[in-house]
Amino acid sequence: MIDTQIKKLIEAEKKRQKNVINLIASENYVSKDVLGALGSILTDKYGEGYPGRRYYRGTKVVDEVESLAQERALQLFGLADKSPSSEARGNSISSNWSVNVQPLSGSPANFAVYAALVPQGEKIMGMELTHGGHLTHGQKVSMTGKFWNSILYTVSKENELIDYEAVKKLAIAEKPNIIVAGFTAYAHIVDFKKFREIADASGALLMVDMSHFAGLVAGKVYPSPFEYADIVTTTTHKTLRGPRSAMIFTKIDERELNKKIDKVIIPGLQGGPHFNCIAAVAVAMKEANTPAFRKYALQVVKNAKAMADELAKLGWRVVEGGTESHLLRIDTWRDGKGIGGREAADKLEAQGIIVNENTIPFDTRKPMDPSGLRLGSAPETTRGKKEKDFRAIARKIDKVLRSN
Ligand SMILES: Cc1ncc(COP(=O)(O)O)c(C=O)c1O
C-alpha cells in the first residue's frame, strides 16, 4: 500500500485486535476469502438494478456474482426448493422466498422494509431499546420512530423475558401494520410461532430481524424464523461472520411484498450495489453452509453459557437469568451498589477486555451510561476459544470489576 498513513492505521488496528479479548456481541472476524472479495476490483463496477435488469452495461459478471449470493443465501437457510413456479417468477433459484442482497447494512434494510410496506405515519411495533430492541425497531431517536408511529413493547418485569400475552394485548389494541421480532440485546430464544399468532390476531405483517442470531440459525442451534415470518432481515457481519452488509428475505406470494421491497431498495433508497461486498456475502454464505460452521455456532452458544454461568457463580446478576444464544447482559450498577456500565467498560478496556456498556430492562440510567454490560462470544469463538477459556474470561472480568 502506497498510502503509508492509512497503512499504519490498518496495522495499528490489526495489532489492537490481536491484543485484546473481544466480547463485542455484534462483531466477528472474517476469513481471508471474505476479505479478498471485499478488497477486489468488483468495487469498481456500477450496476443499478437487479441481475438481468440493470440500468448499466457491462454487468454480465456482476449479475453472476449477485445471483450466486442470492442462491447461496437461500440454500443456507433451507429455502431452496424444486418448484418450477418460483423459477418462473424470476428467482435465480427455485424458492418460495426471494432475497435481496443489496442493502448496504442492517439499518437501511429495516428502513426499506417499512418504507415498502407501511404507509408513512402508520404503525410499526418493535421492542423498546432498553429492553433489547434495536434503534431501527421504531425508537424515537431513529428515523423509524419519526416517519412511522411506533409502538414499543417491553419484557416482563418479573423475569426480563418476553411476555407474549402482554405483547398480544398491545398488538390487538394498537393494530400495527408490522410487528418486529428480533433484537440487539435479548439473550433468549424467541418463540416465532407465538409472534405469528400475535401478528395474525392483530392483522399485522411479521418481520423477524435476525441480525444477531443469523449465524446461529444457519448453524442450526437457534430456531429458524422462516416458517412463521413474512419478512426476515439480517445483517451479515455478526454471528454470520461475513462482511458488513445485510439481506432481506421475503416470502413470495400474491401480496408481492418482495416486489415492493425490491423497488424501495432501488430506485427508492439506494443507488449502485456494492458488488465487492455482495461477493464477500456470497463467500460467507458458502462458508456458513459447512459442518465446520455448524460446529462453530454450537461452540458460540456453549461459550456464552459457560461465561454466563461463571459470572453468576461469582455473584453477578445475569439479565434474563442466563442465555440461550451468543450474548448476555450483566447488571453492574446493582441498584447503586455497583458501578455504571460505562465505568465498567472503561475498566475492562484498560485491562484488554473489550465489551460495550448496555441498558438493562427498566434501566434507571441513560443509554450513554447505563446499568450494565453486553458480552458476546462469537469473535473469541472464531479464534478457537472453548468453555474453559470463557470461564477464565469471566473470572478476569470479575477481578477487574471488583478492583479499585
Ligand atoms: C437487531 C439489529 N438490527 C439491525 C442492526 C443494524 O445494523 P447496521 O449496524 O449494519 O446498520 C443491528 C446492529 O447492531 C442490530 O443489532
The ligand as an SDF file (V2000), in Angstrom:
LIG
                    3D

 16 16  0  0  0  0  0  0  0  0999 V2000
  -31.0430   -6.3720   15.5130 C   0  0  0  0  0  0  0  0  0  0  0  0
  -30.2750   -5.3960   14.6710 C   0  0  0  0  0  0  0  0  0  0  0  0
  -30.8430   -4.9130   13.5610 N   0  0  0  0  0  0  0  0  0  0  0  0
  -30.2020   -4.0150   12.7840 C   0  0  0  0  0  0  0  0  0  0  0  0
  -28.9430   -3.5740   13.0920 C   0  0  0  0  0  0  0  0  0  0  0  0
  -28.3180   -2.5080   12.2480 C   0  0  0  0  0  0  0  0  0  0  0  0
  -27.2320   -2.9340   11.5420 O   0  0  0  0  0  0  0  0  0  0  0  0
  -26.1510   -1.9150   10.9640 P   0  0  0  0  0  0  0  0  0  0  0  0
  -25.3080   -1.5010   12.1020 O   0  0  0  0  0  0  0  0  0  0  0  0
  -25.4690   -2.7520    9.9420 O   0  0  0  0  0  0  0  0  0  0  0  0
  -26.9030   -0.7700   10.3540 O   0  0  0  0  0  0  0  0  0  0  0  0
  -28.3050   -4.0590   14.2350 C   0  0  0  0  0  0  0  0  0  0  0  0
  -26.9460   -3.5990   14.5750 C   0  0  0  0  0  0  0  0  0  0  0  0
  -26.4270   -3.7470   15.6110 O   0  0  0  0  0  0  0  0  0  0  0  0
  -28.9980   -4.9910   15.0420 C   0  0  0  0  0  0  0  0  0  0  0  0
  -28.4620   -5.4590   16.1760 O   0  0  0  0  0  0  0  0  0  0  0  0
  1  2  1  0
  2  3  1  0
  2 15  2  0
  3  4  2  0
  4  5  1  0
  5  6  1  0
  5 12  2  0
  6  7  1  0
  7  8  1  0
  8  9  2  0
  8 10  1  0
  8 11  1  0
 12 13  1  0
 12 15  1  0
 13 14  2  0
 15 16  1  0
M  END
$$$$
